[in-house]
Amino acid sequence: MQLTLINFAYLVASVLFILGLKGLTHPRTAVRGNLLGALAMLLAVVVTLLDQRVVTFEYILAGIVIGALIGSAFAARIPMTSMPELVAVFNGFGGIASVLVAGAALFEATDLGASSVRFTISTAASGIIGAVTFFGSLIAFLKLAEFVKKSWSGGAIKMLNVLLSLGCLGASAWLVIEPGSYEAYWLAVALAALLGIFLVVPIGGADMPVVIAFLNSCSGLAAAATGFVLGNNILIIAGSLVGASGLILTQIMCKAMNRSLGNVFFGGVGDAATDVGSDEEVYAGKVKSTSADEVAMLFDTARRVVIVPGYGMAVAQAQHAVRDLANELETRGIDVEYAIHPVAGRMPGHMNVLLAEAEVPYEKLVEMDVINPSFQQTDVVLVIGANDVVNPLARQADSGPIAGMPILDVDKARTVVVVKRSLSPGFAGIPNPLFAADNSLMFFGSAKEAVLDLVAAVKES
């Protein structure tokens, strides 16, 4: 009877997880989706703790208290600009939890002589995927936080990754053949840890959004494998949902960059050089700077303005100032929209989250494919801290970090105003001819200060 109630509760939690994911597909229902997902997890945890197989709660309660304190401290201190790094860390924690739980289950099962082929295969999968997730996420965090700025690539690392993958398979086979071999499990974990490091090390900063989405999927797959280890249905279902949704998101991100997942991980182009010329050749004598008053004069004659947010806006925390500027323009009868590139920023949906925080109406956020055809009918495009996602070289270059990547076609607008601190390159590390285009003006300065100056100038015009 108790087992039936537990399984029924797990079923309810699974339905709530699915409804939560459905809610996350649209900004208007995202908050409700998050709440449903949190409720599902709470139900799953409570029911699991009430299971009669849990005989003591001291360590569990200690873990809850410590975890709550750490989580609360992170939530209070982490700025929105560091959210990608936090997501990378959370992915890693999910992976290492799977490694430790599967290892503990193997130790217990070995003592009881209860190991089976399905059990050992699931244990090996949990350990390998979890270790790749944790150590890969650790490198992703270090890259996003700019503690590691260089990417190493080449045939040697690719060959090393192949050998490490074969080593993981060999250690897994050893564990299946000799279920009592605890050493085989930790050998597989150690090799997978190195594999996670050397998979992410060659990847450049421009590809980090794809890496984050993929590692998120891996954390779910590791959890699902751990569910098979423990015979826990809710863990299998929840992990499968995370794994599947993460893979779908990874596919969407790769499509947005015109890259395959294999090319991201093994192409070695994240930091590749390109023959587009030096900064001096691209910009010399062509860049035209402007001021807040001049841009306000452009707005006076504009009927349609499109704002393109980028990572520079996130760094400066300028989203609220951008909203105020848009509101001021709309009071003058100007149509204002926001063009959102799928990989703008450092994680999927980064710009959407920032603008939602500033209470920008959802219907004003327009996806790249929808807004691109209308740039030719746009009077002024205001690019705030974006770089690679508006770089025309993506359409022109035959090779390089962003060659073939779909971009926002802002250069086709009547006038483009780029708010940026300097002419420094974006994640891809290449110059942007947009900054020197005939229809472009550069408004140099911090995004927040520049936009506040624009708000003041518009009000005075």
Residue pairs with C-beta under 8 A, 6 or more apart in sequence:
2 52
6 47
6 50
6 51
7 233
9 43
9 44
9 47
10 44
10 47
10 233
10 234
10 237
12 43
13 40
13 41
13 43
13 44
13 47
13 234
13 238
14 40
14 233
14 234
14 237
14 238
16 36
16 37
16 39
16 40
16 43
17 36
17 37
17 40
17 237
17 238
17 241
18 241
19 33
19 36
20 33
20 34
20 35
20 36
20 37
20 38
20 40
21 33
21 37
21 241
21 245
22 29
22 33
23 29
23 30
23 32
23 33
23 34
23 36
24 30
24 33
24 34
24 37
25 33
26 362
27 352
27 356
27 362
27 365
28 362
30 356
40 238
41 238
44 234
44 238
47 234
48 54
48 232
48 234
49 57
49 60
54 60
74 86
78 86
79 317
80 314
80 317
80 353
80 354
80 357
81 314
81 315
81 317
82 145
83 347
83 350
83 353
84 144
84 208
84 209
84 212
84 345
84 346
84 347
84 350
85 141
85 144
85 145
87 212
87 216
87 347
88 137
88 138
88 140
88 141
88 144
88 212
88 215
89 137
89 141
90 219
91 133
91 137
91 140
91 212
91 215
91 216
91 218
91 219
92 133
92 134
92 135
92 136
92 137
92 138
92 141
92 215
92 219
93 134
94 130
94 133
94 219
94 220
94 222
94 223
95 129
95 130
95 131
95 132
95 133
95 134
95 137
95 215
95 218
95 219
95 222
96 130
96 131
96 133
96 134
97 130
97 223
98 126
98 127
98 129
98 130
98 133
98 219
98 222
98 223
98 225
98 226
99 126
99 127
99 130
99 131
99 134
99 189
99 222
101 126
101 226
101 229
101 230
102 122
102 123
102 126
102 127
102 130
102 185
102 225
102 226
102 229
103 123
103 127
103 185
103 186
103 189
105 123
105 229
105 230
106 115
106 120
106 123
106 182
106 185
106 229
107 182
109 115
109 119
109 179
110 179
110 180
110 182
115 179
115 180
116 179
117 176
118 228
119 179
119 228
119 229
120 175
120 176
120 179
121 172
121 176
122 225
122 226
122 228
122 229
123 175
123 185
123 225
123 229
124 171
124 172
124 175
124 176
124 185
124 188
125 172
125 222
125 225
126 222
126 225
126 226
126 228
126 229
127 185
127 188
127 189
127 192
128 168
128 172
128 188
128 189
128 191
128 192
129 192
129 218
129 221
129 222
129 225
130 189
130 192
130 219
130 222
130 225
130 226
131 188
131 189
131 190
131 192
131 193
131 195
131 196
132 192
132 193
132 195
132 196
132 199
132 218
133 196
133 215
133 218
133 219
133 222
134 193
134 196
135 192
135 193
135 194
135 196
135 197
136 196
136 197
136 199
136 200
136 211
136 215
136 218
137 196
137 215
137 219
138 196
138 197
139 148
139 196
139 197
139 200
139 201
140 200
140 208
140 211
140 212
140 215
142 148
143 149
143 151
143 200
143 203
143 205
143 208
144 205
144 208
144 346
150 271
151 201
151 202
151 203
151 204
151 205
151 270
151 271
152 201
152 202
153 202
153 268
153 270
153 271
154 202
154 268
157 198
157 201
157 202
158 266
158 268
160 198
161 195
161 198
161 199
161 266
164 191
164 192
164 194
164 195
164 198
165 195
167 187
167 191
168 188
168 191
168 192
168 195
171 184
171 185
171 187
171 188
171 191
172 184
172 188
174 181
174 184
174 187
175 181
175 184
175 185
175 188
178 184
199 265
200 211
202 265
202 268
202 270
203 211
203 264
203 265
203 270
204 269
204 270
204 271
204 272
204 401
204 427
204 428
204 429
205 270
205 271
205 427
205 428
206 257
206 270
206 388
206 401
206 402
206 426
206 427
206 428
207 257
207 259
207 264
207 270
208 346
208 347
208 427
209 253
209 343
209 345
209 346
209 347
209 348
209 350
210 250
210 253
210 254
210 257
210 259
210 261
210 264
210 343
211 264
212 346
212 347
212 348
213 246
213 249
213 250
213 253
213 348
214 246
214 247
214 250
214 261
216 242
216 246
216 249
217 242
217 243
217 244
217 245
217 246
217 247
217 249
217 250
218 243
218 246
219 242
219 246
220 238
220 239
220 240
220 241
220 242
220 243
220 244
220 245
220 246
221 239
221 240
221 242
221 243
222 239
223 235
223 238
223 239
223 242
223 243
224 235
224 236
224 238
224 239
224 240
224 243
225 239
226 232
226 235
226 239
227 233
227 234
227 235
227 236
227 237
227 238
227 239
228 236
249 348
250 261
251 261
252 342
252 348
253 342
253 343
253 348
254 260
254 261
254 264
256 341
256 342
256 343
256 368
256 405
256 406
257 264
257 343
257 402
257 405
257 406
258 404
258 405
258 406
259 267
259 405
263 269
264 270
269 400
269 401
270 401
271 401
271 429
272 399
272 400
272 401
273 400
274 393
274 397
274 399
274 400
274 401
274 403
274 430
275 399
275 400
276 282
276 393
276 397
276 400
276 430
276 431
276 433
277 431
278 431
279 423
279 425
279 431
282 431
282 432
282 433
282 435
282 436
283 423
283 431
283 435
283 436
286 436
287 423
287 435
287 436
287 442
288 440
288 441
288 442
289 441
289 442
289 443
289 444
290 417
290 441
290 442
290 443
291 443
292 443
292 450
292 453
292 454
292 456
292 457
293 457
293 461
294 441
295 380
295 382
295 417
295 441
295 443
295 454
295 457
296 454
296 457
296 458
296 460
296 461
297 461
298 379
298 380
298 415
298 417
299 305
299 329
299 332
299 334
299 380
299 458
299 461
300 461
301 379
302 329
302 334
302 379
302 380
303 333
303 334
303 335
303 379
304 334
304 335
304 336
304 337
304 377
304 378
304 379
304 380
305 326
305 329
305 334
305 335
305 336
305 337
305 378
305 379
305 380
305 381
305 382
306 336
306 337
306 338
306 339
306 371
306 374
306 375
306 378
306 380
306 381
306 382
306 410
306 413
307 322
307 325
307 326
307 336
307 337
307 338
307 339
307 381
307 382
307 384
308 338
308 339
308 341
308 344
308 381
308 382
308 383
308 384
308 386
308 389
308 390
308 408
308 410
309 319
309 322
309 338
309 340
309 344
309 351
309 354
309 355
309 384
309 385
309 386
310 344
310 345
310 351
310 383
310 384
310 385
310 386
310 387
310 389
310 390
311 344
311 345
311 346
311 350
311 385
311 386
311 387
311 426
312 384
312 385
312 386
312 387
312 419
312 420
312 421
312 447
313 319
313 322
313 351
313 354
313 384
313 385
313 386
313 447
314 345
314 350
314 351
314 354
314 385
315 385
315 447
316 385
316 446
316 447
316 448
316 449
317 448
318 384
318 385
318 446
318 447
318 448
318 451
319 354
319 355
319 357
319 358
319 360
320 358
321 448
321 451
321 452
321 455
322 355
322 358
322 360
322 384
322 451
323 355
323 358
323 359
323 360
324 451
324 455
325 451
325 454
325 455
325 458
326 336
326 338
326 360
326 364
328 455
328 458
328 459
329 336
329 458
330 336
332 458
336 364
337 364
337 365
337 366
337 371
338 351
338 355
338 360
338 364
338 365
338 366
339 366
339 368
339 371
339 381
339 408
339 410
340 351
340 352
340 365
340 366
340 367
340 368
341 351
341 368
341 386
341 389
341 390
341 407
341 408
342 348
342 367
342 368
343 389
344 350
344 351
344 386
344 389
345 351
345 354
351 365
352 365
355 365
356 362
368 406
368 407
368 408
369 406
371 408
372 408
372 409
375 381
375 408
375 409
375 410
375 412
375 413
376 412
376 413
378 413
378 414
379 413
379 414
379 415
380 413
380 414
380 415
380 416
380 417
381 410
381 413
381 415
381 416
381 417
382 417
382 419
383 390
383 410
383 416
383 417
383 418
383 419
383 420
383 434
384 419
384 447
384 450
384 451
385 419
385 420
385 447
386 408
386 426
387 420
387 425
387 426
387 427
387 428
387 432
388 394
388 401
388 402
388 405
388 407
388 426
388 427
388 428
388 432
389 407
389 408
390 407
390 408
390 410
390 411
390 432
390 434
391 402
391 407
391 426
391 428
391 430
391 432
391 433
391 434
392 407
392 411
392 432
392 433
392 434
392 437
393 400
393 402
393 403
393 430
393 432
393 433
394 402
394 403
394 404
394 405
394 406
394 407
395 407
397 403
400 428
400 430
401 428
401 429
401 430
402 428
402 430
410 416
410 434
411 434
411 437
411 439
411 440
413 439
414 439
415 439
415 440
415 441
416 434
416 437
416 439
416 440
416 441
417 440
417 441
417 443
418 434
418 435
418 440
418 441
418 442
418 443
419 443
419 445
419 447
419 450
419 451
420 435
420 442
420 443
420 444
421 444
421 445
421 446
422 444
423 431
423 435
423 442
425 431
425 432
426 432
434 440
435 442
443 450
443 454
444 450
445 453
